[in-house]
Amino acid sequence: MLILIAGPYRSGTNDDPRLMQENLRRLESVALPLFRLGHIPMIGEWVALPLLHLAGFQKPGDAAYEEILYPVAHRLLEKCDAVFRMEGTSKGADEDVRIARERGLKVYHRLEEVPEA
């Protein structure tokens, strides 16, 4: 399965780039375990961040951020088979889960729930 990893990225950081990077590392911490289960892990920021820089991104919440960050995740969800929702408050991740459920995709919260491919 192609599994979107969803969880806090900007939430709780007060837009501190260092804290946002820590959140990204936290999201990435489940990528290898998902891969080892036979799946392809995906994180929206892996796609969005290079696009943001190309679009002239200056700070979280600016026009480029709004144009790209969440729409990337929504477009990825059109291709994904499931979502892995990590702990933590995140409106964006909650929206990813809502869209996934609307589309009938599986939503996992623990690695033990994800079947081997």
C-alpha positions as CSV (number, residue, x, y, z in Angstrom):
1,M,0.0,0.0,0.0
2,L,0.9,3.6,-0.5
3,I,0.4,5.0,3.0
4,L,0.3,8.7,3.8
5,I,1.8,9.5,7.2
6,A,-0.2,12.3,8.8
7,G,0.5,14.1,12.0
8,P,1.6,17.4,13.5
9,Y,4.0,19.4,11.3
10,R,3.3,23.1,12.0
11,S,0.9,22.5,15.0
12,G,2.3,23.5,18.3
13,T,5.5,25.0,16.9
14,N,4.5,28.7,16.9
15,D,6.1,28.6,13.4
16,D,9.6,27.8,14.9
17,P,11.5,26.2,12.0
18,R,13.5,24.0,14.4
19,L,10.3,22.6,16.0
20,M,8.8,22.1,12.6
21,Q,11.8,20.1,11.6
22,E,11.5,18.0,14.8
23,N,7.9,17.3,13.9
24,L,9.0,16.2,10.4
25,R,11.6,13.9,11.9
26,R,8.8,12.4,14.1
27,L,6.6,11.8,11.1
28,E,9.6,10.2,9.3
29,S,10.2,7.9,12.3
30,V,7.5,5.5,11.1
31,A,8.5,5.6,7.4
32,L,11.1,2.9,7.6
33,P,8.9,0.5,9.7
34,L,6.1,0.9,7.2
35,F,8.6,0.2,4.3
36,R,9.8,-2.9,6.1
37,L,6.2,-4.1,6.3
38,G,6.2,-4.0,2.5
39,H,4.5,-0.6,2.0
40,I,5.5,2.7,0.4
41,P,5.4,5.4,3.1
42,M,4.6,9.0,2.0
43,I,4.7,12.3,3.8
44,G,3.1,15.3,2.2
45,E,5.9,17.6,3.3
46,W,8.4,15.4,1.3
47,V,6.6,16.7,-1.8
48,A,5.4,20.1,-0.6
49,L,8.7,21.5,0.8
50,P,10.6,21.6,-2.5
51,L,7.6,23.0,-4.2
52,L,7.2,25.7,-1.5
53,H,10.8,26.9,-2.0
54,L,10.3,27.0,-5.8
55,A,7.1,29.0,-5.3
56,G,8.9,31.7,-3.2
57,F,7.8,30.6,0.2
58,Q,8.8,33.0,3.0
59,K,7.0,31.8,6.1
60,P,4.3,29.4,7.3
61,G,0.9,30.6,6.4
62,D,2.0,32.8,3.4
63,A,0.4,32.6,0.0
64,A,2.8,29.9,-1.3
65,Y,2.2,27.8,1.9
66,E,-1.6,28.0,1.6
67,E,-1.4,27.2,-2.2
68,I,0.8,24.1,-1.8
69,L,1.0,22.5,1.7
70,Y,-2.5,21.1,2.3
71,P,-3.4,20.7,-1.4
72,V,-0.4,18.4,-1.8
73,A,-1.7,16.1,0.9
74,H,-5.2,16.1,-0.6
75,R,-3.8,15.2,-4.0
76,L,-1.7,12.4,-2.5
77,L,-4.8,11.0,-0.9
78,E,-6.2,10.5,-4.3
79,K,-3.4,8.0,-4.9
80,C,-2.9,6.5,-1.4
81,D,-4.4,3.3,-0.1
82,A,-4.3,4.2,3.6
83,V,-3.3,6.8,6.2
84,F,-1.2,6.4,9.2
85,R,-2.3,9.0,11.7
86,M,0.4,9.8,14.3
87,E,-0.5,11.2,17.7
88,G,-0.7,14.9,18.3
89,T,-3.0,17.8,17.6
90,S,-3.1,18.7,13.9
91,K,-6.0,20.2,12.0
92,G,-4.3,19.2,8.7
93,A,-3.8,15.6,9.8
94,D,-7.4,15.5,11.1
95,E,-8.5,16.7,7.6
96,D,-6.4,14.0,6.0
97,V,-8.2,11.4,8.1
98,R,-11.6,12.8,7.3
99,I,-10.9,12.8,3.5
100,A,-9.4,9.2,3.8
101,R,-12.5,7.9,5.6
102,E,-14.7,9.7,3.1
103,R,-12.9,7.8,0.3
104,G,-13.1,4.5,2.1
105,L,-9.4,4.3,2.9
106,K,-8.0,2.5,5.9
107,V,-6.8,4.6,8.8
108,Y,-4.1,3.2,11.1
109,H,-3.0,4.6,14.4
110,R,-0.4,2.1,15.5
111,L,2.2,0.1,13.5
112,E,0.8,-3.1,15.0
113,E,-2.4,-2.4,13.1
114,V,-0.7,-2.2,9.7
115,P,-0.7,-5.6,7.9
116,E,2.4,-6.9,6.2
117,A,2.2,-6.7,2.4
